[in-house]
């Protein structure tokens, strides 16, 4: 989407798939043009923070249980039983994960499922543009810092963490078919299918989790994005997870509500398959 402010200011909102395949490149011409027309590139987390060893250190520190209890205590019997079955079928070291918090276990399951599909975090759209910005000498920044991003996860209530594990297991049940459906929808720019299959479903089934990882962060980002929509700012490319752009509580609709002109300029991130 292209958001137009006063003067020459404009923000290009690009929905990312954080893990991709080599064959998802090259990107569509509209995406390349948005990058060329932008003075700077903004991500959820800056390239400096993404590459910092502190990110992994702080994530692990926040994930380890320190009260002597075990993971099983925080999950209802149905979710625990489902997790045991998943661990057995997927060689997940559940004994080692007993010392971790539920949010970390949910994240581990989700990333594991995407990796099994052949998707690679090193090929994700965020990293792609981090490399391109570095090569082109364009300034980069993040809408969040390491502490904020870790805090989104570590600050979850018991109910939210329970929801995160249950949601990850629900998605894993649907296996590759669901992942492929979302990936293909992203490639062709099918925001309606992405909304109904990913965002609306999560909002309906896991409302507390959805609010924490999506709506609350969108609300925090909008004032920061408005700074790039002031006269004299020129073009800014913003690359964030696709979920954050969709629906009535997504960044796109929130900026429309602020009175900015928003238009869809690209119907798919990847070039159509031949």
Secondary structure, 3 states (H helix, E strand, C coil): CEEECCCCCEEEEEEECCCECHHHCCECHHHHHHHHCCCEEEEEECHHHHHCHHHHHHHHHHHECCCCCCHHHHCCHHHHHHHHHHHHHHCCCHHHHCCECHHHHHHHHHHHHHHHCCCEHHHCHHHHHHHHHHHHCCEEEEEECHHHHHHHHHCCCHHHHHHHHHHHHHHHHHHHHHHHHHHHHHHHCCHHHHHHHHHHHHHHHCHHHHHHHHHHHHHHHHHHHHHCCCCCCCEEEEEEEHHHHCCCCCHHHHHHHCCCEEECCCCCCECCCC
